[in-house]
């Protein structure tokens, strides 16, 4: 199980879209619990790999504490499931989950 930074939730508080309430959303709590516990995200949330620019990959490596040469996987999931438009983009190592961005598809892409 990964350790939780007590201030982590404040990072995205201003970025939550109207459709996702971080305090009341069972999907958000479920996803965070899965990530912290190192469990697989179910296919219902459509997890899939994204390709990123080198600058973002370097930022993620720094956040994860990864040495040079370690492959980075950036994952996009749909917080509202199959038909939802609210996305969470993250990367993870064995000890750290790095939340990259949260928002609607049009806000992020």
N, C-alpha and C positions, 0 to 999 in steps of 0.2 A: 504494500500500500504506500502511496506517495504521501509526503507531508503536505499540509495545507498552510499557506501563508495567510495569517489572519486578515490581511488587508486585500487579498486577491479580489474579492467581489467588487470593491470600489473601482477597479480598473475599468470595468465595462458599464458601470452604472449609468453614465451619461450617454452611452452608445446604444442602450436598449431601445428598440423600436416600440411603438405603441402596442404592437401585437404580442410582445413578450414582457411579462412582468417577472423579474428575477426573484421576487419574494414569494410569488404565488403560483408560478408555473411548475406543474408536476414534471413536464418534459425537461425543463432546465435543470431542476434538482436531480432528476434521474440521470441525465447526461453527465452532469458534474460528478455525481457519485460513481458512475461507471468509469470515468476518466481517472478519478482519484484512486479508485480501487484497482485500476489496471485491467478492467474487464473490456471485452469486445462490445462495440456499439452495434446494436441490432440493425439489420438491413432495412427495417421500417424507416430509419432516419436517413437512408440513402448515403452512407459514408462513401466518399470517393476521393481519390488523389487529385491534387491540383499541381500545376506547373507554376513555378514562381521565378521571379527575376533574381539575379545573383545578390542584389542588395538585401532583399528580404531573407534569402537563405542565410546570409552572413548574420543578420540580426537574430534570426531564430537560433543559429548555432551558438551565438553568444548567450542568449537567454537560456538555452538548454545546457550550457557548459560543455558542449561537444568539441572535441579536438578536431583539427583540420582532417579532412578525408573521411569523416563519418557521414554516411548518407542521411539526408533529411527528407522525411515524408511530411507533406502538408496535406491535411485532410479537411474536407468540407462536409458538413452534415446539415440536414434540414431539421430544424428544431420542431417544426409542426408536422413532421412526418412526410409521407409521400406527396401530398399536394401543397405543403406549406412553402412560404416564401421567406421565412426567417432562417438565416444561415449562421453557422458558427464555423470558423476556420481555426484550426489548431495544429500543433505539432507536438510530439511527445518523445521522451526518452524513457529509460527504465525508472528514473527517479523524478522527472519533471514533466508537467504538461504546460505547454506554452500556448496561451490563447492569443491568436493573431488578430482576429476581427470578428465582429458580430453585427448583423444588420440584415436588411432585405437584399435580395439579389440586385436590384437596381442601385442600392446604396454602395454595394461592394464591388460591383462589376460595371 
